[in-house]
Amino acid sequence: MISRFLYRGEDGALADLHFDPSPAEALPQQTFADSYKLRANGETLALQHFAPAHTDSDIYVHFQKANVISMADTFFNGMYPYIDPGTGGNIDGMIAAADRILALADNYTKIVAGHGPLGNKADLTKSRDMLITSRDRVQKLKSAGKSAQEAAAEKPFADLEPVWGKGIINGDQWVHVLYLSL
């Protein structure tokens, strides 16, 4: 999913991430409001909009016959995700997106992540559980009056870092992303 910050060329919630504007030919030529179905090569593809999660324009694509679901950037398999609050993204939407796909998937469904290896229902469940744990920990620190810097200094994800901190975002950055999305 191409988010609005890629169109406009903006800095995201992390100071070291910058995205130049996409060229006009990269912009979508067809859009839909909520859902869209199409058939191709004997396969039915169901495209469905998520409530704001990674951004405010996330979708998933369900290849129904193949039992494959592409979640794009609403699923970072095995790593902390990037959520862009500047374009409407938020942690609760990420959790809701995972819950929606978990309800749709079975134990044989292949789930395509925006980042990381091909996943399955068990991988998405682990990711959703990490999202809930992360949200709750940062919310507790924020509610206690801690700034994002103070919250990061407390290392609330020290136990999660060995598993989830191997992607584009480390635990300290994840605190900042969450802080802005709560």
N, C-alpha and C positions, 0 to 999 in steps of 0.2 A: 504494500500500500504506500503510495506516495503521499506524504503529508503536506500540509500547507507551508510548513517552514522550508521545505525543499523548493517550492514554487517561488517564495518570496526571497529566499536567501537570507536567513536570519541565524542568529546564534541561539542555541537551545539553552536548557537549564544549566548545562555545564559549560564553564567558560572556555574550555579547550575544544569544544565542538563547534564548527562553523560549516554551514552548507551554502554553497553558491546557488543562485536561482537556476532552476531547470530551464533548458531552452524551450521555446514555444512548441516545437515538434514532440517534446516529451510529455506535454500536458494531455490529460484524458480527452478522447474524442467522443466517448459515450459515457454517460453517468446514469445512476438510478437513485431513487430516494430511500427505499427500504430493502427491497429484494428484487432479484432478477433471475430468471432461469433461461438456460440455453442448452441446445443439444448439439453435440459435435462428435462425429465418429462413433455413433451408437452410445455415447455417454451423456448423461444429464448432469449439468453443472448448476448447482444452486448457489447463488451469490447472495449473501445476507449482510446487512449493515449491523455493526455492533454499536451500542451506546458508547460515548467517548471512553477510550481505554488508552492505547498508545498515543493516539491523537483523537480528533473529533471526526475523522473520516475513515475509520477502520472497517474492513469487511473480512469475512471468511468465504472460502470457496469449497463447497462440498461436492466432490466427484462421487456421485451416489453409487454407481455400479462398481467402481474400483474400491469403494470404502476408504477414500482418502480425503482428508480435510486440510486445506492450507489456511493457516491462521496468520501468516505474515508476521508483522512485528507485534502482534498481541501475544506471541509466544516466543520467548528466548529460551531454548532448551539447554538447561544446565548452567545458566549464568543469570546474573541480575539483568533485568531488562532496562531499556531506556524508555522513560515516559516523558512526553513533551507537554508540560502544563501550559506552555505558551500557545498551543493549538488545541487546548481543551482536554488533553490527556490527564488521566488520574488513576490512582492505584485501585480505587473501588471498581472502576470500569475494567481494569485488567483482571481483577478477581472475577467479576461478572462474566467476562468473555471466557475465561477458563471454565467457569461453571456451566455456561451455555454449551460449550463443546463437549465437556464431560458428560452432559445429559444426552448428547447426540451420538457420541462415539460408543463403540463396543470394544471388547478386548482385542479385536483384530484390526481396528481402524489404525491406519497410518496417519500421523499428524505432522504436517510440514511446518517447521518453525521458521520464523524470519531470520533467526540466527541460531547456530548450533546444529547438531545432527538431527536426522529424521527421528521423530518421536512417536510415542504411543500414549495410550490412556494413563498408564502408570507414570510416565515422564511428566505429563501435563498435571497429574495429581500432585506430584512432588513440587512442581513449579508453583501451582496454586497455593499449596501449604506454605511454601517459602514466602509468597506474596502476603499472605494473611499474617504470618509471624512478623514479617518486616513492617507492615503497616501498623500493627498493634504496638510494636516496640517504639517506633518513631512517634506515633501518636501520643504515647505515654510521656515521652521526653518533651514533646512540643507542648502538651497540656501542663507539664510541670514548669513551663516558662523558659525552657532551654532554647537558645538560638540554634540554628542549623550547625554552626561551628562547634558549639558546646555539645550538641547531641553527637556529632561525628567523633569528637574527642573521647566520648565515653565508650567508643567501640562496641555499639550494640549488636554488631554482626560478627564478632570475633569467632563464634562457633559456626557460623554459616560461610565465612570467607573461604575456607579450604575447598568447599564444593562449588559455591556460586560466584566467587570472585575471580574467575579465570577468563572472563569475557572482556568486553570493552569498558566495563564499569567496575570499579573496586568498591569495597564496603563503605569507605568514606564518601565516595561520590554517590553511592546508592542512598545514603542518609540524606544528602542534599536534594536528590531527585524526589525522594519521598516527601521530604519536608515541604517542598514547593507544590506537591500534588495533593496534600491534605488540606 
